[in-house]
Amino acid sequence: MRKAHGKKDKCFICGAPFSGKDSGIRFEGREFKVLTCQGCGLGKTSPFLGESALKSIYSSTYREEDATRFPSALERVISVVREGRRRRVERFSKKGRILDVGCGRGDFLLMMRQRGWECNGLEFDSRVGAKSKEGVELKSGSLSDVRFPDAHFEAVTFWHVFEHVKEPEWTLKECARILKPGGLLVVAVPNRASLQSRAAGMGWFHLDPPFHLYHYSAENIKKLLEKSGFEVLNVHHFSFEYNPYGFIQSIYNKMGFRTNLLYDFLRSRAPKDALSKAALAFTFVSLPFVAALSVGLSVAEAALRAGGTIEVYARKKQA
């Protein structure tokens, strides 16, 4: 049985205490706060939701009939953008077995399969994760549910999943166990030290409590990885898929509109009240200007090494 990550009031990265200064965010009638480590700046959502509540939340993010999350045109754009992930993985890793944790429908793995990788995926939502296809083996559950052999994979990836992980220390130790010596670990997370996070505060789109349990920066996640037996090779600060939209939605959130109104609409959740409908109409009128501004801001924050989301590429240290 794995051990818990440590004392609840102490940071598992640096050991310093957490304190809460931010106002809370309400979700389904409950208030959630983000506590901050006084040593390394790690954020922690308080309280954590229980496992049954988390399963209900994650399952609701997919459509029953086809497991898509966005309109088909937007899905096609996302698939093109994600080609960059493949290129960066192959830059740092030779081909072999790859495990994608939180793989969703397995789109990334299908891309890697076409490149000659042996692909495995884990997905928390049982409706999606249980459906293997086209030479890609998908399993339901988490790393704690599936026992992979030692030194089994050339690469393990977490594409915006690690911020949802309740036991980060244990998870990284498990990754070190199942990776071959010199194997690649990729962790993509929102960057709490980014320009958009600092500007938007609790209105930042990528903060997202209670879905995100921990809130990392480039510096503290590098410390965590090094502490867990990895050597950090590269930190990528620009994502066209995530960073411009982070600015777009954060700007509208800061205007006082209903939180994540545009995002909900893009996931086929149209507003019903008149005020939200009016806010959505203004959003579409102003969107070309806000989108252009957000792309420029995203390029600027990446140049300053303060991207809204980051991808950290790390190698398991040789024994």
VOPA-571953 format. One record per residue (C-alpha): z, y, x; residue number from 1. Coordinates in pm, 1 decimal, m for minus. Example, Ala and Ser with C-alpha at 12.3 -4.5 7.8 and 13.67 -1.06 7.14 Angstrom:
# VOPA-571953
> 780.0 m450.0 1230.0 1
> 714.0 m106.0 1367.0 2
//
This chain:
# VOPA-571953
> 0.0 0.0 0.0 1
> m97.0 339.1 142.9 2
> 162.1 605.8 209.6 3
> 169.7 945.3 44.0 4
> 52.4 1237.0 250.1 5
> 400.4 1377.1 309.2 6
> 652.1 1614.8 156.2 7
> 511.8 1785.5 m147.7 8
> 622.8 2133.2 m34.4 9
> 479.7 2102.4 318.3 10
> 118.5 2127.6 434.0 11
> m19.4 1795.0 559.1 12
> m236.1 1977.4 814.5 13
> 14.5 2203.5 991.7 14
> 353.3 2132.0 831.0 15
> 413.0 2488.2 711.0 16
> 542.4 2558.0 356.9 17
> 330.1 2652.1 56.5 18
> 393.1 2965.3 m145.0 19
> 242.6 3093.5 m467.3 20
> 130.2 3453.6 m504.5 21
> m185.8 3415.9 m712.3 22
> m180.4 3440.6 m1090.1 23
> m260.3 3122.0 m1274.4 24
> m577.6 2998.7 m1444.6 25
> m552.6 2848.8 m1792.5 26
> m741.1 2528.4 m1871.4 27
> m707.5 2342.0 m2201.0 28
> m379.1 2515.2 m2281.2 29
> m214.9 2461.3 m1940.2 30
> m169.5 2702.0 m1650.9 31
> m268.9 2600.1 m1299.0 32
> m181.8 2799.5 m986.9 33
> m318.6 2784.1 m634.9 34
> m44.8 2772.7 m372.3 35
> m124.2 2877.9 m15.0 36
> m1.6 2725.7 312.0 37
> 165.1 2996.8 518.5 38
> 45.8 2836.2 841.1 39
> m322.6 2740.1 807.9 40
> m418.4 2891.1 471.6 41
> m484.6 2561.1 289.9 42
> m481.1 2607.4 m86.5 43
> m321.1 2356.2 m321.4 44
> m360.2 2340.1 m699.2 45
> m31.8 2310.7 m885.3 46
> 21.0 2096.1 m1080.6 47
> m216.4 1805.7 m1019.8 48
> m358.9 1636.2 m1327.6 49
> m278.9 1268.1 m1378.0 50
> m538.2 995.8 m1317.1 51
> m621.1 941.4 m1684.1 52
> m683.3 1313.9 m1735.3 53
> m903.0 1326.7 m1424.5 54
> m1112.2 1032.5 m1545.0 55
> m1164.5 1206.2 m1877.8 56
> m1273.5 1528.2 m1704.7 57
> m1515.3 1363.2 m1463.0 58
> m1671.7 1145.3 m1729.7 59
> m1736.3 1450.7 m1948.3 60
> m1951.0 1614.2 m1675.3 61
> m2234.6 1364.8 m1738.0 62
> m2446.5 1309.3 m2045.8 63
> m2402.7 965.1 m2194.8 64
> m2771.8 895.1 m2244.7 65
> m2921.9 981.6 m1906.8 66
> m2641.0 1097.9 m1677.1 67
> m2808.1 1433.5 m1606.8 68
> m2604.5 1750.3 m1571.9 69
> m2862.2 2030.7 m1589.1 70
> m3201.9 2104.7 m1750.9 71
> m3483.0 1899.8 m1596.4 72
> m3653.7 2198.3 m1428.4 73
> m3331.8 2293.5 m1250.1 74
> m3268.1 1931.2 m1155.6 75
> m3608.8 1921.6 m981.3 76
> m3524.4 2234.3 m780.5 77
> m3191.0 2081.4 m677.9 78
> m3363.1 1762.0 m558.9 79
> m3590.8 1964.2 m330.8 80
> m3301.4 2162.7 m186.4 81
> m3102.7 1845.0 m114.2 82
> m3372.5 1726.1 124.2 83
> m3192.2 1943.9 378.0 84
> m2891.7 1713.6 359.0 85
> m3104.3 1420.8 466.9 86
> m3243.4 1607.7 765.6 87
> m2899.7 1713.2 887.0 88
> m2753.1 1363.9 850.9 89
> m3039.1 1213.9 1051.9 90
> m2995.5 1482.7 1315.7 91
> m2646.5 1353.4 1394.8 92
> m2669.5 982.5 1308.2 93
> m2897.8 690.1 1378.6 94
> m3019.7 496.4 1075.3 95
> m2813.3 208.8 942.2 96
> m2557.5 165.3 663.9 97
> m2447.2 477.6 477.2 98
> m2175.3 524.8 215.1 99
> m2183.2 823.0 m20.7 100
> m1842.4 879.1 m182.7 101
> m1876.2 1042.9 m523.8 102
> m2245.3 958.4 m534.6 103
> m2310.2 1045.9 m900.1 104
> m2645.2 896.9 m1006.6 105
> m2723.2 801.9 m645.7 106
> m3004.3 1055.7 m598.2 107
> m2910.8 1128.6 m236.8 108
> m2891.6 757.7 m159.8 109
> m3232.5 693.1 m315.3 110
> m3371.0 954.7 m78.9 111
> m3200.3 788.2 217.9 112
> m3321.9 443.4 106.2 113
> m3680.3 568.3 128.8 114
> m3605.5 664.9 488.5 115
> m3493.1 313.8 577.2 116
> m3114.7 337.9 534.4 117
> m2901.2 60.6 380.4 118
> m2728.8 249.9 101.9 119
> m2392.5 214.0 m73.2 120
> m2227.7 451.8 m318.4 121
> m1892.0 500.7 m488.6 122
> m1855.4 695.4 m812.4 123
> m1538.3 762.4 m1010.2 124
> m1723.6 770.3 m1344.6 125
> m1771.7 404.4 m1439.7 126
> m2075.2 481.2 m1661.3 127
> m2267.6 604.3 m1357.4 128
> m2118.8 420.3 m1063.9 129
> m2169.1 70.2 m1199.5 130
> m2549.5 95.7 m1212.3 131
> m2710.5 m19.2 m887.5 132
> m3082.0 53.2 m860.7 133
> m3381.2 30.7 m630.3 134
> m3196.7 m124.4 m337.9 135
> m2898.2 110.7 m365.3 136
> m2564.2 m54.5 m438.3 137
> m2339.3 165.4 m652.0 138
> m1980.2 75.4 m730.6 139
> m1724.5 229.1 m963.7 140
> m1399.5 358.0 m822.2 141
> m1274.3 522.7 m504.9 142
> m1211.0 418.6 m144.4 143
> m871.0 289.1 m249.4 144
> m1036.4 53.9 m501.9 145
> m1303.2 m97.8 m274.0 146
> m1212.1 m262.0 55.7 147
> m1505.5 m225.3 295.5 148
> m1506.0 m415.0 628.7 149
> m1392.1 m249.6 950.9 150
> m1659.2 m59.4 1148.7 151
> m1915.3 m119.7 872.7 152
> m2103.2 210.9 836.9 153
> m2306.4 441.9 1057.1 154
> m2234.4 732.7 821.6 155
> m1999.1 827.4 536.5 156
> m2063.7 1138.0 325.4 157
> m1858.3 1347.9 82.2 158
> m2089.2 1600.7 m86.2 159
> m1844.8 1834.3 m262.8 160
> m1607.7 1551.6 m341.1 161
> m1336.5 1590.0 m77.1 162
> m1178.3 1889.9 m254.7 163
> m1109.6 1648.1 m544.2 164
> m931.9 1394.0 m320.9 165
> m558.5 1362.9 m389.2 166
> m467.7 1198.6 m55.9 167
> m686.2 1358.3 213.5 168
> m499.7 1217.5 514.7 169
> m519.5 857.7 391.3 170
> m884.2 903.9 294.7 171
> m984.7 1022.5 641.5 172
> m796.1 734.9 805.8 173
> m984.1 494.1 579.6 174
> m1312.8 659.2 676.3 175
> m1223.2 615.7 1043.0 176
> m1155.6 247.4 977.0 177
> m1485.8 171.7 803.3 178
> m1702.8 381.3 1037.2 179
> m1841.7 234.7 1355.0 180
> m1729.1 398.2 1681.3 181
> m1929.9 717.8 1708.3 182
> m2015.0 701.0 1335.5 183
> m2083.7 1017.7 1138.7 184
> m1859.5 1169.1 871.4 185
> m1993.0 1455.1 657.1 186
> m1755.0 1662.0 445.0 187
> m1899.8 1941.2 230.2 188
> m1640.9 2164.7 59.4 189
> m1603.0 2517.6 m75.9 190
> m1479.9 2758.6 191.6 191
> m1173.5 2953.0 78.4 192
> m1211.4 3183.8 378.4 193
> m1563.2 3286.0 269.4 194
> m1665.7 3638.3 179.2 195
> m1727.2 3545.0 m183.6 196
> m1383.6 3385.2 m212.3 197
> m1210.7 3690.0 m67.2 198
> m1404.7 3926.1 m292.1 199
> m1361.5 3731.2 m616.5 200
> m1006.0 3601.6 m577.1 201
> m905.6 3383.1 m869.8 202
> m1243.5 3459.9 m1028.4 203
> m1427.3 3275.6 m751.4 204
> m1657.3 3014.6 m906.0 205
> m1590.3 2748.5 m641.5 206
> m1209.1 2773.4 m669.0 207
> m1216.9 2570.3 m990.5 208
> m863.2 2444.9 m1060.3 209
> m761.7 2196.7 m1193.9 210
> m1077.7 2010.0 m1086.0 211
> m1034.4 2100.9 m717.9 212
> m700.7 1981.9 m583.8 213
> m715.4 2134.3 m234.4 214
> m896.2 2446.0 m113.4 215
> m1010.0 2435.7 249.8 216
> m1143.0 2676.1 509.7 217
> m1367.7 2589.3 802.5 218
> m1075.4 2619.2 1043.0 219
> m816.3 2410.7 861.3 220
> m1056.1 2128.3 771.8 221
> m1165.6 2113.3 1137.3 222
> m797.9 2077.9 1233.8 223
> m752.2 1802.2 975.1 224
> m1057.0 1609.7 1098.1 225
> m951.7 1635.0 1462.2 226
> m601.0 1522.8 1367.2 227
> m756.1 1220.6 1191.1 228
> m956.5 1095.7 1490.3 229
> m1284.2 1285.0 1454.6 230
> m1474.8 1521.4 1680.9 231
> m1637.5 1809.6 1493.6 232
> m2004.3 1844.6 1590.4 233
> m2127.4 2121.5 1361.9 234
> m2022.8 2340.0 1069.0 235
> m2315.0 2445.7 846.8 236
> m2242.2 2766.8 653.4 237
> m2544.5 2805.0 425.0 238
> m2635.7 2604.3 116.9 239
> m2909.9 2736.4 m110.5 240
> m2786.8 2490.0 m372.2 241
> m2430.4 2626.3 m384.1 242
> m2375.6 2959.0 m208.4 243
> m2599.5 3205.2 m398.1 244
> m2485.5 3065.3 m732.0 245
> m2125.0 3098.3 m614.0 246
> m2184.8 3471.8 m581.3 247
> m2377.0 3494.3 m910.6 248
> m2112.1 3330.8 m1125.1 249
> m1824.8 3499.3 m940.4 250
> m1978.0 3843.1 m1006.4 251
> m1996.7 3774.2 m1379.0 252
> m1645.5 3626.8 m1378.8 253
> m1514.4 3945.5 m1215.4 254
> m1685.8 4151.7 m1487.6 255
> m1442.0 3994.0 m1732.1 256
> m1683.6 3762.0 m1911.8 257
> m1560.3 3422.6 m2024.0 258
> m1505.0 3219.1 m1707.3 259
> m1819.7 3035.9 m1591.3 260
> m2012.7 3133.3 m1904.1 261
> m2356.1 3101.6 m1741.1 262
> m2267.7 2770.0 m1575.2 263
> m2157.1 2622.9 m1906.0 264
> m2481.0 2739.1 m2068.2 265
> m2687.4 2571.6 m1793.5 266
> m2504.4 2248.5 m1871.8 267
> m2615.6 2275.2 m2236.3 268
> m2289.3 2425.5 m2357.2 269
> m2409.2 2728.1 m2554.1 270
> m2143.6 2983.9 m2657.5 271
> m2044.2 2996.1 m3023.2 272
> m1851.8 3324.3 m3054.1 273
> m2030.3 3657.9 m3087.3 274
> m1865.6 3817.5 m2781.7 275
> m1972.4 3536.4 m2550.5 276
> m2324.4 3542.0 m2695.7 277
> m2348.0 3913.5 m2619.2 278
> m2215.1 3857.8 m2267.6 279
> m2471.4 3581.5 m2213.3 280
> m2752.5 3811.1 m2329.8 281
> m2642.1 4075.5 m2077.0 282
> m2625.9 3803.8 m1811.6 283
> m2989.8 3709.5 m1859.9 284
> m3104.7 4073.3 m1856.5 285
> m2919.0 4145.8 m1531.6 286
> m2972.8 3806.6 m1370.3 287
> m3283.1 3890.2 m1159.3 288
> m3096.3 4173.9 m986.5 289
> m2771.4 3977.9 m947.1 290
> m2956.6 3670.7 m816.6 291
> m3145.9 3872.7 m553.2 292
> m2822.1 4040.5 m445.8 293
> m2644.9 3704.2 m426.7 294
> m2911.0 3548.7 m202.6 295
> m2880.9 3842.1 36.2 296
> m2501.0 3821.4 37.2 297
> m2516.7 3446.1 99.3 298
> m2741.6 3493.2 401.6 299
> m2505.9 3762.3 532.4 300
> m2189.3 3554.5 492.9 301
> m2356.5 3255.9 658.8 302
> m2457.1 3475.8 953.9 303
> m2092.1 3582.9 977.9 304
> m1982.1 3214.5 974.1 305
> m1804.7 3269.1 643.8 306
> m2028.6 3077.2 400.8 307
> m1917.5 3018.6 42.4 308
> m1947.0 2643.8 99.3 309
> m1957.4 2455.4 427.8 310
> m2080.8 2118.4 551.2 311
> m1877.0 1976.6 838.0 312
> m2040.5 1708.4 1055.2 313
> m1794.4 1504.5 1260.1 314
> m1812.9 1194.8 1479.4 315
> m1553.4 919.7 1493.0 316
> m1404.3 930.1 1839.7 317
> m1471.5 635.6 2065.4 318
> m1174.7 404.0 2113.2 319
//
